[in-house]
Amino acid sequence: MTIKILLADDHKIILDGLRSLLEKSPSCAVVGTAADGLTAVRLARDAAPDLVIIDVSMPGLNGIEATRRILEASPRTRVIMLSMHADGRYISEALKSGASGYLLKESAFQELSAAIREVMAGRTFLSRAITDIVVKDYLCHLERQGSGVFSILSPREREVLQLLAEGLATKEIAARLSISAKTVETRRAQIMEKLDIHSIAELTKYAIREGITSL
């Protein structure tokens, strides 16, 4: 199957270079090129490409907004974004817009080839150089949300919660964790206060819902 590709970049040397490289592949056919975002949207509507490879920074309409418009008109089209920016904000907005891939312009052509294969198979592809950035941003986002059990309770409180939910008595929990029964009772009170839950039955339901125990 031949992949119909639309290229969009305001730097002619990059546009021509990409076109030349892609046209050497028997599985790729470049059906159009654009030097600005609005033209990319129009050509995508007219040519119905399988894949759009678009620069994030484009005149008239940037690549992120252009991607939103392209996918609104043609949800089956895949989009790979090219950028000089290894910034979490750009990556996040690119993925939110519906892009399936994000590559740095410094990437080798082999990485673009791999991205095309992955994206056309329905998967997401990120440059190796930015995967750490994405993971760190995701972890920071989770910390800011702070609504799950792993944010609300301390590790020791989660241990006590699990054993309470699994039906162990105070003395059994104390022995299992090598702490005093009084400490277990204190932890249980802290857990109930933090979660605003005031019965073992409700604690058990909460622990199951949050994946603390599978009972």
CYANA upper distance limits for C-alpha pairs under 8 A (distance plus 0.5 A):
  1 MET  CA     27 SER  CA      6.98
  2 THR  CA     26 PRO  CA      7.88
  2 THR  CA     27 SER  CA      5.08
  2 THR  CA     28 CYS  CA      5.92
  2 THR  CA     29 ALA  CA      7.06
  3 ILE  CA     27 SER  CA      6.48
  3 ILE  CA     28 CYS  CA      5.29
  3 ILE  CA     29 ALA  CA      6.50
  3 ILE  CA     49 PRO  CA      8.36
  3 ILE  CA     50 ASP  CA      6.49
  3 ILE  CA     51 LEU  CA      7.66
  4 LYS  CA     28 CYS  CA      6.73
  4 LYS  CA     29 ALA  CA      5.49
  4 LYS  CA     30 VAL  CA      6.44
  4 LYS  CA     31 VAL  CA      6.56
  4 LYS  CA     49 PRO  CA      5.47
  4 LYS  CA     50 ASP  CA      5.62
  4 LYS  CA     51 LEU  CA      6.83
  5 ILE  CA     28 CYS  CA      7.43
  5 ILE  CA     29 ALA  CA      6.45
  5 ILE  CA     30 VAL  CA      5.21
  5 ILE  CA     31 VAL  CA      6.25
  5 ILE  CA     32 GLY  CA      7.77
  5 ILE  CA     49 PRO  CA      5.98
  5 ILE  CA     50 ASP  CA      6.61
  5 ILE  CA     51 LEU  CA      5.35
  5 ILE  CA     52 VAL  CA      6.17
  5 ILE  CA     53 ILE  CA      7.79
  6 LEU  CA     30 VAL  CA      6.37
  6 LEU  CA     31 VAL  CA      6.15
  6 LEU  CA     32 GLY  CA      5.48
  6 LEU  CA     33 THR  CA      6.30
  6 LEU  CA     34 ALA  CA      8.41
  6 LEU  CA     40 ALA  CA      8.36
  6 LEU  CA     43 LEU  CA      8.38
  6 LEU  CA     44 ALA  CA      7.58
  6 LEU  CA     49 PRO  CA      6.65
  6 LEU  CA     51 LEU  CA      6.86
  6 LEU  CA     52 VAL  CA      5.22
  6 LEU  CA     53 ILE  CA      6.78
  7 LEU  CA     15 LEU  CA      7.40
  7 LEU  CA     18 LEU  CA      8.46
  7 LEU  CA     19 ARG  CA      8.08
  7 LEU  CA     30 VAL  CA      7.82
  7 LEU  CA     32 GLY  CA      6.87
  7 LEU  CA     33 THR  CA      5.19
  7 LEU  CA     34 ALA  CA      6.79
  7 LEU  CA     40 ALA  CA      8.40
  7 LEU  CA     52 VAL  CA      6.47
  7 LEU  CA     53 ILE  CA      5.52
  7 LEU  CA     54 ILE  CA      6.50
  8 ALA  CA     15 LEU  CA      7.56
  8 ALA  CA     33 THR  CA      6.06
  8 ALA  CA     34 ALA  CA      4.99
  8 ALA  CA     35 ALA  CA      6.20
  8 ALA  CA     36 ASP  CA      7.35
  8 ALA  CA     37 GLY  CA      7.92
  8 ALA  CA     40 ALA  CA      6.59
  8 ALA  CA     52 VAL  CA      8.05
  8 ALA  CA     53 ILE  CA      6.72
  8 ALA  CA     54 ILE  CA      5.07
  8 ALA  CA     55 ASP  CA      6.72
  9 ASP  CA     14 ILE  CA      7.62
  9 ASP  CA     15 LEU  CA      6.30
  9 ASP  CA     33 THR  CA      8.44
  9 ASP  CA     34 ALA  CA      6.88
  9 ASP  CA     35 ALA  CA      5.59
  9 ASP  CA     36 ASP  CA      7.25
  9 ASP  CA     54 ILE  CA      6.56
  9 ASP  CA     55 ASP  CA      5.68
  9 ASP  CA     58 MET  CA      7.25
 10 ASP  CA     15 LEU  CA      8.06
 10 ASP  CA     34 ALA  CA      7.95
 10 ASP  CA     35 ALA  CA      4.72
 10 ASP  CA     36 ASP  CA      6.47
 10 ASP  CA     55 ASP  CA      8.25
 10 ASP  CA     58 MET  CA      6.64
 10 ASP  CA     59 PRO  CA      7.83
 11 HIS  CA     15 LEU  CA      6.74
 11 HIS  CA     35 ALA  CA      7.79
 12 LYS  CA     16 ASP  CA      6.43
 12 LYS  CA     35 ALA  CA      8.14
 13 ILE  CA     17 GLY  CA      6.47
 14 ILE  CA     18 LEU  CA      6.52
 15 LEU  CA     19 ARG  CA      6.68
 15 LEU  CA     33 THR  CA      7.98
 16 ASP  CA     20 SER  CA      6.59
 17 GLY  CA     21 LEU  CA      6.75
 18 LEU  CA     22 LEU  CA      6.51
 19 ARG  CA     23 GLU  CA      6.48
 19 ARG  CA     30 VAL  CA      7.22
 20 SER  CA     24 LYS  CA      7.18
 21 LEU  CA     25 SER  CA      7.91
 22 LEU  CA     28 CYS  CA      6.66
 22 LEU  CA     29 ALA  CA      7.87
 22 LEU  CA     30 VAL  CA      7.85
 23 GLU  CA     28 CYS  CA      6.73
 23 GLU  CA     29 ALA  CA      6.66
 23 GLU  CA     30 VAL  CA      7.27
 24 LYS  CA     28 CYS  CA      8.46
 31 VAL  CA     47 ALA  CA      7.45
 31 VAL  CA     49 PRO  CA      7.73
 32 GLY  CA     43 LEU  CA      7.55
 32 GLY  CA     47 ALA  CA      8.21
 33 THR  CA     40 ALA  CA      7.95
 34 ALA  CA     39 THR  CA      6.21
 34 ALA  CA     40 ALA  CA      5.74
 34 ALA  CA     43 LEU  CA      8.24
 35 ALA  CA     39 THR  CA      7.62
 35 ALA  CA     40 ALA  CA      8.03
 35 ALA  CA     58 MET  CA      7.99
 35 ALA  CA     59 PRO  CA      8.41
 36 ASP  CA     40 ALA  CA      6.85
 36 ASP  CA     58 MET  CA      5.85
 36 ASP  CA     59 PRO  CA      5.69
 36 ASP  CA     60 GLY  CA      6.62
 36 ASP  CA     61 LEU  CA      7.27
 36 ASP  CA     62 ASN  CA      8.31
 37 GLY  CA     41 VAL  CA      6.85
 37 GLY  CA     58 MET  CA      6.19
 37 GLY  CA     59 PRO  CA      6.87
 37 GLY  CA     60 GLY  CA      6.43
 37 GLY  CA     61 LEU  CA      4.92
 37 GLY  CA     62 ASN  CA      6.15
 37 GLY  CA     63 GLY  CA      6.57
 37 GLY  CA     66 ALA  CA      6.04
 38 LEU  CA     42 ARG  CA      6.83
 38 LEU  CA     60 GLY  CA      6.89
 38 LEU  CA     61 LEU  CA      6.26
 38 LEU  CA     66 ALA  CA      7.41
 39 THR  CA     43 LEU  CA      6.53
 40 ALA  CA     44 ALA  CA      6.47
 40 ALA  CA     66 ALA  CA      7.71
 41 VAL  CA     45 ARG  CA      6.83
 41 VAL  CA     66 ALA  CA      6.53
 41 VAL  CA     67 THR  CA      8.31
 41 VAL  CA     69 ARG  CA      7.14
 41 VAL  CA     70 ILE  CA      6.02
 42 ARG  CA     46 ASP  CA      6.81
 43 LEU  CA     47 ALA  CA      6.24
 43 LEU  CA     48 ALA  CA      8.34
 44 ALA  CA     48 ALA  CA      5.83
 44 ALA  CA     49 PRO  CA      6.70
 44 ALA  CA     52 VAL  CA      8.23
 44 ALA  CA     70 ILE  CA      6.95
 45 ARG  CA     70 ILE  CA      7.66
 45 ARG  CA     73 ALA  CA      7.30
 45 ARG  CA     74 SER  CA      7.79
 48 ALA  CA     74 SER  CA      7.78
 48 ALA  CA     77 THR  CA      7.99
 49 PRO  CA     77 THR  CA      6.92
 50 ASP  CA     76 ARG  CA      7.85
 50 ASP  CA     77 THR  CA      5.45
 50 ASP  CA     78 ARG  CA      6.69
 51 LEU  CA     77 THR  CA      6.06
 51 LEU  CA     78 ARG  CA      5.18
 51 LEU  CA     79 VAL  CA      6.13
 51 LEU  CA     80 ILE  CA      8.03
 51 LEU  CA    120 MET  CA      8.31
 52 VAL  CA     77 THR  CA      7.76
 52 VAL  CA     78 ARG  CA      6.77
 52 VAL  CA     79 VAL  CA      5.26
 52 VAL  CA     80 ILE  CA      6.78
 53 ILE  CA     79 VAL  CA      6.38
 53 ILE  CA     80 ILE  CA      5.32
 53 ILE  CA     81 MET  CA      6.31
 53 ILE  CA     82 LEU  CA      7.55
 54 ILE  CA     63 GLY  CA      6.63
 54 ILE  CA     79 VAL  CA      7.86
 54 ILE  CA     80 ILE  CA      6.90
 54 ILE  CA     81 MET  CA      5.50
 54 ILE  CA     82 LEU  CA      6.41
 55 ASP  CA     62 ASN  CA      8.48
 55 ASP  CA     63 GLY  CA      6.15
 55 ASP  CA     81 MET  CA      6.15
 55 ASP  CA     82 LEU  CA      5.15
 55 ASP  CA     83 SER  CA      6.27
 56 VAL  CA     62 ASN  CA      6.49
 56 VAL  CA     63 GLY  CA      4.67
 56 VAL  CA     64 ILE  CA      6.54
 56 VAL  CA     81 MET  CA      6.68
 56 VAL  CA     82 LEU  CA      6.60
 56 VAL  CA     83 SER  CA      5.99
 57 SER  CA     62 ASN  CA      5.82
 57 SER  CA     63 GLY  CA      6.45
 57 SER  CA     83 SER  CA      7.79
 58 MET  CA     62 ASN  CA      4.98
 58 MET  CA     63 GLY  CA      6.35
 61 LEU  CA     65 GLU  CA      6.94
 61 LEU  CA     66 ALA  CA      6.65
 62 ASN  CA     66 ALA  CA      6.57
 63 GLY  CA     67 THR  CA      6.42
 63 GLY  CA     81 MET  CA      7.99
 64 ILE  CA     68 ARG  CA      7.03
 64 ILE  CA     93 GLU  CA      7.49
 64 ILE  CA     94 ALA  CA      6.09
 64 ILE  CA     97 SER  CA      6.62
 65 GLU  CA     69 ARG  CA      6.97
 65 GLU  CA     97 SER  CA      7.73
 66 ALA  CA     70 ILE  CA      6.59
 67 THR  CA     71 LEU  CA      6.60
 67 THR  CA     79 VAL  CA      7.61
 67 THR  CA     97 SER  CA      6.74
 67 THR  CA     98 GLY  CA      7.45
 67 THR  CA     99 ALA  CA      7.39
 68 ARG  CA     72 GLU  CA      6.64
 68 ARG  CA     97 SER  CA      5.66
 68 ARG  CA     98 GLY  CA      7.13
 69 ARG  CA     73 ALA  CA      6.88
 70 ILE  CA     74 SER  CA      6.46
 70 ILE  CA     75 PRO  CA      8.24
 70 ILE  CA     77 THR  CA      8.36
 71 LEU  CA     75 PRO  CA      5.07
 71 LEU  CA     76 ARG  CA      7.89
 71 LEU  CA     77 THR  CA      7.05
 71 LEU  CA     98 GLY  CA      7.66
 78 ARG  CA     99 ALA  CA      7.43
 78 ARG  CA    100 SER  CA      6.86
 78 ARG  CA    119 VAL  CA      7.34
 78 ARG  CA    120 MET  CA      7.51
 79 VAL  CA     98 GLY  CA      8.03
 79 VAL  CA     99 ALA  CA      5.33
 79 VAL  CA    100 SER  CA      6.09
 79 VAL  CA    101 GLY  CA      7.08
 80 ILE  CA     99 ALA  CA      6.37
 80 ILE  CA    100 SER  CA      6.33
 80 ILE  CA    101 GLY  CA      4.84
 80 ILE  CA    102 TYR  CA      6.21
 80 ILE  CA    103 LEU  CA      7.87
 80 ILE  CA    115 ALA  CA      8.32
 80 ILE  CA    116 ILE  CA      8.38
 80 ILE  CA    119 VAL  CA      8.33
 81 MET  CA     94 ALA  CA      7.84
 81 MET  CA     99 ALA  CA      7.28
 81 MET  CA    101 GLY  CA      6.49
 81 MET  CA    102 TYR  CA      5.24
 81 MET  CA    103 LEU  CA      6.64
 82 LEU  CA    102 TYR  CA      6.51
 82 LEU  CA    103 LEU  CA      5.45
 82 LEU  CA    104 LEU  CA      6.13
 82 LEU  CA    105 LYS  CA      6.26
 83 SER  CA    102 TYR  CA      8.06
 83 SER  CA    103 LEU  CA      6.87
 83 SER  CA    104 LEU  CA      5.46
 83 SER  CA    105 LYS  CA      5.95
 84 MET  CA    104 LEU  CA      6.04
 84 MET  CA    105 LYS  CA      6.03
 84 MET  CA    106 GLU  CA      7.91
 85 HIS  CA     90 TYR  CA      7.50
 85 HIS  CA    104 LEU  CA      7.48
 86 ALA  CA     90 TYR  CA      8.07
 86 ALA  CA     91 ILE  CA      7.93
 86 ALA  CA    104 LEU  CA      7.52
 86 ALA  CA    129 ALA  CA      8.45
 86 ALA  CA    130 ILE  CA      6.71
 86 ALA  CA    133 ILE  CA      8.33
 87 ASP  CA     91 ILE  CA      6.92
 87 ASP  CA    133 ILE  CA      8.05
 88 GLY  CA     92 SER  CA      6.41
 88 GLY  CA    133 ILE  CA      6.63
 88 GLY  CA    134 VAL  CA      6.78
 88 GLY  CA    137 ASP  CA      7.00
 89 ARG  CA     93 GLU  CA      6.65
 90 TYR  CA     94 ALA  CA      6.49
 91 ILE  CA     95 LEU  CA      6.77
 91 ILE  CA    102 TYR  CA      7.45
 91 ILE  CA    134 VAL  CA      8.04
 92 SER  CA     96 LYS  CA      6.64
 92 SER  CA    134 VAL  CA      8.33
 93 GLU  CA     97 SER  CA      6.56
 94 ALA  CA     98 GLY  CA      7.29
 94 ALA  CA     99 ALA  CA      6.25
 94 ALA  CA    102 TYR  CA      7.97
 95 LEU  CA     99 ALA  CA      5.51
 95 LEU  CA    100 SER  CA      7.23
 95 LEU  CA    101 GLY  CA      8.20
 95 LEU  CA    102 TYR  CA      8.50
100 SER  CA    119 VAL  CA      6.50
100 SER  CA    123 ARG  CA      7.52
100 SER  CA    124 THR  CA      5.33
100 SER  CA    125 PHE  CA      6.96
101 GLY  CA    115 ALA  CA      7.24
101 GLY  CA    119 VAL  CA      7.21
101 GLY  CA    124 THR  CA      6.04
101 GLY  CA    125 PHE  CA      5.05
101 GLY  CA    126 LEU  CA      6.07
102 TYR  CA    125 PHE  CA      7.05
102 TYR  CA    126 LEU  CA      5.51
102 TYR  CA    127 SER  CA      6.91
103 LEU  CA    107 SER  CA      7.25
103 LEU  CA    112 LEU  CA      7.94
103 LEU  CA    126 LEU  CA      6.50
103 LEU  CA    127 SER  CA      5.42
104 LEU  CA    127 SER  CA      6.97
104 LEU  CA    129 ALA  CA      8.45
107 SER  CA    111 GLU  CA      6.78
107 SER  CA    112 LEU  CA      7.84
107 SER  CA    127 SER  CA      7.88
108 ALA  CA    112 LEU  CA      7.41
109 PHE  CA    113 SER  CA      6.76
110 GLN  CA    114 ALA  CA      6.75
111 GLU  CA    115 ALA  CA      6.58
111 GLU  CA    127 SER  CA      7.99
112 LEU  CA    116 ILE  CA      6.67
113 SER  CA    117 ARG  CA      6.93
114 ALA  CA    118 GLU  CA      6.75
115 ALA  CA    119 VAL  CA      6.42
115 ALA  CA    125 PHE  CA      6.03
115 ALA  CA    126 LEU  CA      8.15
116 ILE  CA    120 MET  CA      6.44
117 ARG  CA    121 ALA  CA      6.72
118 GLU  CA    122 GLY  CA      7.11
118 GLU  CA    123 ARG  CA      5.80
118 GLU  CA    124 THR  CA      7.10
118 GLU  CA    125 PHE  CA      6.88
119 VAL  CA    123 ARG  CA      5.44
119 VAL  CA    124 THR  CA      6.19
119 VAL  CA    125 PHE  CA      6.99
126 LEU  CA    130 ILE  CA      7.26
126 LEU  CA    131 THR  CA      6.93
127 SER  CA    131 THR  CA      7.17
130 ILE  CA    134 VAL  CA      6.90
131 THR  CA    135 VAL  CA      6.80
132 ASP  CA    136 LYS  CA      6.66
133 ILE  CA    137 ASP  CA      6.62
134 VAL  CA    138 TYR  CA      6.62
135 VAL  CA    139 LEU  CA      6.76
136 LYS  CA    140 CYS  CA      6.71
137 ASP  CA    141 HIS  CA      6.63
138 TYR  CA    142 LEU  CA      6.83
139 LEU  CA    143 GLU  CA      6.81
140 CYS  CA    144 ARG  CA      6.73
141 HIS  CA    145 GLN  CA      6.73
142 LEU  CA    146 GLY  CA      6.80
143 GLU  CA    151 SER  CA      7.61
146 GLY  CA    151 SER  CA      5.61
146 GLY  CA    152 ILE  CA      7.34
147 SER  CA    151 SER  CA      6.80
147 SER  CA    152 ILE  CA      7.18
148 GLY  CA    152 ILE  CA      6.75
148 GLY  CA    210 GLU  CA      8.18
149 VAL  CA    153 LEU  CA      6.26
149 VAL  CA    158 ARG  CA      8.38
149 VAL  CA    210 GLU  CA      7.21
150 PHE  CA    154 SER  CA      7.75
150 PHE  CA    155 PRO  CA      8.30
150 PHE  CA    158 ARG  CA      8.38
152 ILE  CA    194 LYS  CA      7.62
152 ILE  CA    195 LEU  CA      8.36
153 LEU  CA    157 GLU  CA      6.22
153 LEU  CA    158 ARG  CA      6.60
153 LEU  CA    191 ILE  CA      7.57
153 LEU  CA    194 LYS  CA      8.07
154 SER  CA    158 ARG  CA      6.73
155 PRO  CA    159 GLU  CA      6.85
156 ARG  CA    160 VAL  CA      6.85
157 GLU  CA    161 LEU  CA      6.55
157 GLU  CA    187 ARG  CA      6.61
157 GLU  CA    188 ARG  CA      8.14
157 GLU  CA    191 ILE  CA      7.05
158 ARG  CA    162 GLN  CA      6.65
158 ARG  CA    212 ILE  CA      8.04
159 GLU  CA    163 LEU  CA      6.96
160 VAL  CA    164 LEU  CA      6.57
160 VAL  CA    173 ILE  CA      7.56
160 VAL  CA    184 VAL  CA      7.67
160 VAL  CA    187 ARG  CA      7.67
160 VAL  CA    188 ARG  CA      7.69
161 LEU  CA    165 ALA  CA      6.56
161 LEU  CA    188 ARG  CA      7.89
161 LEU  CA    191 ILE  CA      7.98
161 LEU  CA    203 LEU  CA      7.94
161 LEU  CA    207 ALA  CA      7.54
161 LEU  CA    212 ILE  CA      8.46
162 GLN  CA    166 GLU  CA      6.65
162 GLN  CA    207 ALA  CA      7.15
162 GLN  CA    212 ILE  CA      6.46
162 GLN  CA    213 THR  CA      6.49
163 LEU  CA    167 GLY  CA      6.96
163 LEU  CA    168 LEU  CA      6.17
163 LEU  CA    173 ILE  CA      6.98
164 LEU  CA    168 LEU  CA      5.99
164 LEU  CA    169 ALA  CA      7.66
164 LEU  CA    173 ILE  CA      8.21
164 LEU  CA    200 ILE  CA      7.74
164 LEU  CA    203 LEU  CA      8.45
164 LEU  CA    204 THR  CA      7.83
165 ALA  CA    200 ILE  CA      7.65
165 ALA  CA    201 ALA  CA      8.35
165 ALA  CA    203 LEU  CA      7.06
165 ALA  CA    204 THR  CA      4.83
165 ALA  CA    205 LYS  CA      8.41
165 ALA  CA    207 ALA  CA      7.10
165 ALA  CA    213 THR  CA      7.88
166 GLU  CA    204 THR  CA      8.09
166 GLU  CA    213 THR  CA      7.99
166 GLU  CA    215 LEU  CA      7.48
168 LEU  CA    172 GLU  CA      6.35
168 LEU  CA    173 ILE  CA      6.66
169 ALA  CA    173 ILE  CA      6.74
170 THR  CA    174 ALA  CA      6.68
170 THR  CA    181 ALA  CA      6.42
170 THR  CA    184 VAL  CA      6.89
170 THR  CA    185 GLU  CA      7.63
171 LYS  CA    175 ALA  CA      6.71
171 LYS  CA    180 SER  CA      8.46
171 LYS  CA    181 ALA  CA      6.09
172 GLU  CA    176 ARG  CA      6.59
173 ILE  CA    177 LEU  CA      6.59
173 ILE  CA    181 ALA  CA      8.24
173 ILE  CA    184 VAL  CA      7.60
174 ALA  CA    178 SER  CA      6.12
174 ALA  CA    179 ILE  CA      5.37
174 ALA  CA    180 SER  CA      5.83
174 ALA  CA    181 ALA  CA      5.73
174 ALA  CA    183 THR  CA      8.32
174 ALA  CA    184 VAL  CA      6.73
175 ALA  CA    179 ILE  CA      7.12
175 ALA  CA    180 SER  CA      8.21
179 ILE  CA    183 THR  CA      6.98
179 ILE  CA    184 VAL  CA      7.75
180 SER  CA    184 VAL  CA      7.01
181 ALA  CA    185 GLU  CA      6.84
182 LYS  CA    186 THR  CA      6.72
183 THR  CA    187 ARG  CA      6.60
184 VAL  CA    188 ARG  CA      6.60
185 GLU  CA    189 ALA  CA      6.74
186 THR  CA    190 GLN  CA      6.73
187 ARG  CA    191 ILE  CA      6.59
188 ARG  CA    192 MET  CA      6.71
189 ALA  CA    193 GLU  CA      6.64
190 GLN  CA    194 LYS  CA      6.58
191 ILE  CA    195 LEU  CA      6.57
192 MET  CA    196 ASP  CA      5.97
192 MET  CA    197 ILE  CA      5.36
192 MET  CA    198 HIS  CA      6.14
192 MET  CA    199 SER  CA      8.41
192 MET  CA    203 LEU  CA      8.29
193 GLU  CA    197 ILE  CA      7.31
193 GLU  CA    198 HIS  CA      8.31
197 ILE  CA    202 GLU  CA      6.98
197 ILE  CA    203 LEU  CA      6.99
198 HIS  CA    202 GLU  CA      7.70
198 HIS  CA    203 LEU  CA      8.15
199 SER  CA    203 LEU  CA      6.75
200 ILE  CA    204 THR  CA      6.55
201 ALA  CA    205 LYS  CA      6.92
202 GLU  CA    206 TYR  CA      6.66
203 LEU  CA    207 ALA  CA      6.60
204 THR  CA    208 ILE  CA      6.77
205 LYS  CA    209 ARG  CA      6.64
206 TYR  CA    210 GLU  CA      6.60
207 ALA  CA    211 GLY  CA      6.63
207 ALA  CA    212 ILE  CA      5.46
207 ALA  CA    213 THR  CA      6.44
208 ILE  CA    212 ILE  CA      6.44
208 ILE  CA    213 THR  CA      5.74
208 ILE  CA    214 SER  CA      6.30
208 ILE  CA    215 LEU  CA      7.06
